[in-house]
Amino acid sequence: MTWIYLATSCLLFIELWFLLGLGRDTEGILARSHEAMKMFAAADVDDAAKETYMRRAAAGMLGATLTLAAKFLVIGLVLYALYALVIAAFPDLRAPILGSFTSPFVVIVLTVAAFAYVRVRHAILRRL
């Protein structure tokens, strides 16, 4: 039963990741920081323009980072709600579930399964 909970929570995390667009958000933050560094290194732009651009870029990256953090919070709340429901229904699973969070074997198995799931999901969606 513990493995069913772990697999469900892992799949739920992955699907919420895609649903909320966290990949696009992280790529956007990285692109903004890359553009800011290009502007910082530009020799033909004066310091006042660089400073203005950096302030705007920093504010944009802060907003994007806060949005990303809020989305992670939503995912965490959904996963905690699933955990609370499972523990309410099956109180004896509390110790095995908490123990599995620190088991290297469980972490490795779930990581490999998650990568396989994402690959299969991507292949299926690409064909549609």
DOZAMAR-841778 format. One record per atom (N, C-alpha, C, O): residue in one letter; x, y, z. Coordinates in steps of 0.05 Angstrom, whole numbers, padded with zeros to 5 digits, always signed. Layout:
BEGIN
aXYZ/...
//
This chain:
BEGIN
m+00016-00024+00000/m+00000+00000+00000/m+00017+00025+00000/m+00010+00046-00012/t+00040+00024+00013/t+00058+00046+00013/t+00067+00054-00015/t+00069+00077-00022/w+00074+00033-00031/w+00083+00038-00058/w+00061+00051-00075/w+00067+00067-00093/i+00036+00043-00070/i+00014+00056-00085/i+00013+00086-00079/i+00010+00102-00097/y+00015+00092-00053/y+00015+00121-00046/y+00039+00135-00058/y+00036+00157-00069/l+00063+00123-00057/l+00086+00136-00067/l+00085+00140-00098/l+00092+00162-00108/a+00075+00120-00112/a+00072+00122-00141/a+00051+00143-00148/a+00055+00159-00166/t+00029+00144-00133/t+00008+00163-00139/t+00018+00192-00133/t+00013+00210-00149/s+00032+00196-00112/s+00042+00223-00106/s+00063+00231-00126/s+00065+00255-00133/c+00079+00213-00135/c+00100+00219-00155/c+00087+00227-00181/c+00094+00247-00194/l+00067+00211-00190/l+00053+00218-00215/l+00037+00244-00212/l+00036+00260-00231/l+00026+00249-00189/l+00011+00274-00184/l+00030+00298-00186/l+00023+00318-00198/f+00054+00295-00175/f+00073+00317-00176/f+00081+00322-00205/f+00082+00346-00213/i+00086+00301-00221/i+00094+00305-00249/i+00072+00318-00265/i+00077+00337-00280/e+00047+00309-00261/e+00025+00320-00277/e+00019+00349-00268/e+00013+00366-00285/l+00022+00355-00243/l+00018+00383-00234/l+00041+00401-00245/l+00036+00424-00251/w+00065+00390-00246/w+00088+00404-00258/w+00081+00413-00286/w+00085+00437-00293/f+00071+00395-00302/f+00065+00401-00330/f+00040+00419-00331/f+00039+00437-00348/l+00020+00413-00315/l-00005+00429-00316/l+00000+00458-00309/l-00012+00476-00321/l+00016+00463-00288/l+00021+00490-00280/l+00043+00504-00296/l+00048+00528-00292/g+00056+00490-00313/g+00077+00501-00331/g+00102+00510-00317/g+00114+00531-00323/l+00111+00494-00298/l+00136+00501-00284/l+00160+00500-00302/l+00179+00515-00297/g+00160+00483-00322/g+00183+00482-00340/g+00186+00508-00355/g+00208+00519-00358/r+00164+00519-00365/r+00165+00545-00379/r+00174+00567-00360/r+00189+00585-00368/d+00164+00566-00335/d+00172+00587-00316/d+00202+00587-00310/d+00215+00608-00310/t+00213+00563-00307/t+00242+00561-00301/t+00258+00570-00326/t+00279+00583-00323/e+00249+00562-00349/e+00263+00570-00374/e+00261+00601-00377/e+00281+00613-00386/g+00239+00612-00370/g+00236+00642-00372/g+00255+00656-00353/g+00267+00676-00360/i+00258+00646-00329/i+00276+00658-00309/i+00305+00656-00319/i+00320+00675-00318/l+00312+00633-00330/l+00339+00629-00340/l+00344+00647-00364/l+00366+00658-00367/a+00324+00650-00382/a+00328+00668-00405/a+00331+00697-00397/a+00347+00711-00408/r+00315+00705-00377/r+00318+00733-00368/r+00345+00738-00355/r+00357+00759-00360/s+00355+00719-00340/s+00381+00723-00327/s+00403+00723-00348/s+00423+00737-00346/h+00400+00706-00369/h+00420+00706-00391/h+00420+00733-00406/h+00441+00743-00412/e+00396+00743-00411/e+00395+00769-00425/e+00407+00791-00407/e+00420+00809-00417/a+00402+00790-00381/a+00413+00810-00363/a+00444+00809-00363/a+00457+00829-00362/m+00455+00785-00363/m+00484+00782-00364/m+00495+00792-00390/m+00517+00803-00391/k+00481+00788-00412/k+00490+00798-00438/k+00491+00829-00438/k+00509+00841-00448/m+00470+00840-00426/m+00469+00870-00424/m+00491+00880-00406/m+00504+00900-00412/f+00496+00866-00384/f+00517+00874-00366/f+00545+00873-00379/f+00562+00890-00374/a+00549+00854-00397/a+00575+00851-00410/a+00578+00868-00435/a+00599+00870-00447/a+00556+00881-00444/a+00557+00897-00469/a+00574+00921-00464/a+00570+00937-00446/a+00594+00925-00482/a+00613+00947-00479/a+00602+00973-00491/a+00611+00995-00484/d+00583+00971-00510/d+00573+00994-00524/d+00549+01008-00510/d+00539+01028-00520/v+00541+00998-00487/v+00519+01010-00472/v+00530+01024-00447/v+00547+01014-00433/d+00520+01049-00443/d+00530+01064-00420/d+00519+01053-00394/d+00500+01039-00393/d+00532+01061-00372/d+00526+01050-00346/d+00498+01057-00336/d+00485+01041-00323/a+00488+01081-00343/a+00461+01089-00334/a+00440+01070-00347/a+00421+01062-00334/a+00444+01065-00373/a+00425+01047-00386/a+00427+01019-00375/a+00406+01005-00372/k+00451+01010-00369/k+00454+00983-00357/k+00440+00982-00330/k+00427+00962-00324/e+00444+01003-00314/e+00432+01003-00287/e+00401+01002-00289/e+00388+00988-00274/t+00390+01017-00308/t+00361+01018-00311/t+00351+00990-00320/t+00331+00980-00310/y+00365+00979-00340/y+00358+00952-00350/y+00359+00931-00327/y+00342+00914-00325/m+00381+00932-00312/m+00385+00913-00290/m+00362+00915-00269/m+00353+00894-00259/r+00354+00939-00263/r+00332+00942-00243/r+00307+00929-00254/r+00293+00915-00239/r+00300+00935-00279/r+00276+00923-00291/r+00279+00892-00293/r+00259+00878-00287/a+00302+00883-00301/a+00306+00854-00303/a+00304+00841-00276/a+00292+00819-00273/a+00315+00853-00256/a+00314+00842-00229/a+00285+00840-00218/a+00277+00821-00206/a+00270+00862-00224/a+00242+00862-00215/a+00226+00840-00230/a+00210+00826-00218/g+00232+00837-00256/g+00218+00816-00271/g+00225+00788-00262/g+00208+00771-00259/m+00251+00784-00256/m+00259+00757-00246/m+00248+00752-00218/m+00242+00729-00212/l+00246+00772-00202/l+00235+00769-00175/l+00205+00760-00177/l+00196+00742-00164/g+00191+00774-00195/g+00163+00767-00199/g+00160+00739-00209/g+00142+00724-00200/a+00176+00731-00229/a+00175+00704-00240/a+00183+00683-00219/a+00171+00662-00218/t+00202+00690-00202/t+00210+00671-00181/t+00188+00668-00160/t+00184+00646-00150/l+00175+00689-00153/l+00153+00688-00134/l+00130+00672-00146/l+00116+00656-00131/t+00125+00675-00171/t+00104+00659-00185/t+00111+00629-00184/t+00095+00612-00178/l+00136+00623-00189/l+00146+00596-00188/l+00143+00584-00160/l+00135+00561-00157/a+00150+00600-00140/a+00148+00591-00112/a+00119+00586-00105/a+00113+00567-00090/a+00101+00603-00114/a+00073+00599-00109/a+00062+00573-00121/a+00046+00559-00109/k+00071+00567-00145/k+00063+00542-00158/k+00074+00518-00143/k+00060+00498-00140/f+00099+00520-00133/f+00110+00498-00117/f+00094+00495-00091/f+00089+00473-00082/l+00085+00517-00080/l+00069+00516-00056/l+00042+00502-00061/l+00033+00485-00045/v+00030+00508-00084/v+00005+00494-00092/v+00010+00464-00094/v-00006+00448-00084/i+00031+00456-00108/i+00037+00428-00110/i+00042+00415-00083/i+00032+00393-00078/g+00057+00429-00066/g+00061+00418-00039/g+00036+00415-00023/g+00032+00395-00008/l+00017+00434-00026/l-00008+00431-00011/l-00025+00408-00022/l-00038+00394-00006/v-00025+00404-00048/v-00040+00382-00060/v-00028+00355-00050/v-00043+00337-00043/l-00001+00353-00051/l+00011+00329-00042/l+00007+00324-00012/l+00004+00301-00003/y+00007+00345+00004/y+00001+00342+00033/y-00028+00333+00037/y-00033+00317+00055/a-00046+00344+00021/a-00074+00336+00023/a-00077+00306+00017/a-00092+00292+00031/l-00063+00296-00003/l-00063+00268-00009/l-00052+00252+00014/l-00063+00231+00022/y-00030+00261+00025/y-00018+00247+00048/y-00038+00246+00072/y-00041+00226+00085/a-00050+00269+00077/a-00069+00270+00100/a-00093+00251+00095/a-00102+00239+00114/l-00102+00250+00070/l-00124+00231+00064/l-00116+00202+00068/l-00131+00187+00079/v-00093+00195+00059/v-00083+00168+00062/v-00079+00161+00091/v-00087+00139+00100/i-00067+00179+00106/i-00063+00174+00135/i-00089+00172+00150/i-00092+00157+00169/a-00109+00189+00142/a-00135+00188+00155/a-00149+00161+00149/a-00162+00150+00167/a-00146+00151+00125/a-00159+00126+00118/a-00143+00102+00128/a-00155+00082+00136/f-00117+00103+00128/f-00100+00081+00137/f-00079+00091+00157/f-00056+00096+00149/p-00086+00094+00182/p-00067+00106+00202/p-00041+00089+00205/p-00020+00100+00213/d-00043+00063+00200/d-00019+00046+00203/d+00002+00051+00183/d+00025+00042+00186/l-00004+00066+00161/l+00015+00071+00140/l+00034+00095+00146/l+00053+00101+00132/r+00028+00110+00168/r+00043+00134+00174/r+00073+00128+00176/r+00089+00141+00163/a+00081+00109+00192/a+00109+00103+00196/a+00122+00092+00171/a+00144+00101+00164/p+00110+00073+00156/p+00123+00064+00131/p+00126+00086+00110/p+00147+00087+00096/i+00106+00103+00108/i+00108+00125+00088/i+00130+00144+00096/i+00147+00151+00079/l+00131+00153+00121/l+00152+00171+00130/l+00180+00158+00128/l+00199+00172+00121/g+00181+00132+00133/g+00207+00118+00130/g+00216+00116+00101/g+00240+00117+00095/s+00197+00114+00083/s+00204+00112+00055/s+00216+00138+00044/s+00230+00137+00024/f+00209+00160+00056/f+00220+00186+00046/f+00250+00188+00050/f+00263+00203+00036/t+00261+00173+00068/t+00290+00174+00073/t+00305+00149+00063/t+00329+00146+00068/s+00291+00132+00050/s+00303+00107+00039/s+00316+00112+00012/s+00302+00120-00007/p+00342+00108+00010/p+00355+00112-00016/p+00344+00094-00038/p+00341+00103-00061/f+00337+00070-00031/f+00326+00051-00050/f+00299+00062-00062/f+00295+00062-00086/v+00282+00072-00044/v+00256+00082-00053/v+00260+00107-00070/v+00247+00110-00091/v+00278+00124-00062/v+00283+00149-00078/v+00294+00142-00106/v+00285+00154-00125/i+00312+00123-00107/i+00323+00115-00134/i+00301+00102-00151/i+00299+00108-00174/v+00285+00084-00139/v+00264+00071-00155/v+00244+00091-00165/v+00236+00090-00188/l+00236+00110-00148/l+00216+00130-00156/l+00228+00149-00177/l+00213+00158-00195/t+00253+00155-00175/t+00266+00173-00194/t+00267+00160-00221/t+00261+00172-00242/v+00275+00135-00222/v+00277+00120-00248/v+00249+00117-00259/v+00245+00121-00283/a+00229+00110-00243/a+00202+00107-00252/a+00191+00134-00263/a+00177+00134-00283/a+00198+00156-00249/a+00188+00182-00258/a+00200+00189-00285/a+00186+00199-00302/f+00226+00184-00288/f+00239+00190-00314/f+00226+00173-00336/f+00221+00183-00358/a+00221+00148-00331/a+00209+00130-00351/a+00181+00140-00357/a+00173+00141-00381/y+00166+00148-00337/y+00138+00158-00342/y+00139+00183-00359/y+00123+00186-00377/v+00157+00202-00353/v+00158+00226-00369/v+00166+00220-00398/v+00155+00233-00416/r+00184+00202-00402/r+00192+00195-00429/r+00169+00182-00445/r+00164+00190-00467/v+00154+00164-00432/v+00131+00151-00445/v+00110+00172-00450/v+00097+00172-00471/r+00105+00189-00430/r+00085+00210-00433/r+00092+00228-00457/r+00074+00235-00473/h+00117+00236-00458/h+00126+00254-00480/h+00122+00240-00507/h+00114+00253-00526/a+00129+00214-00509/a+00127+00200-00534/a+00097+00197-00542/a+00091+00200-00566/i+00080+00192-00523/i+00051+00190-00530/i+00040+00217-00539/i+00026+00218-00559/l+00046+00238-00525/l+00036+00264-00532/l+00047+00274-00558/l+00034+00289-00572/r+00071+00266-00565/r+00083+00275-00590/r+00069+00262-00614/r+00067+00274-00635/r+00059+00237-00610/r+00045+00223-00631/r+00017+00233-00635/r+00005+00229-00656/l+00005+00246-00615/l-00023+00255-00617/l-00025+00280-00634/l-00047+00290-00637/
//
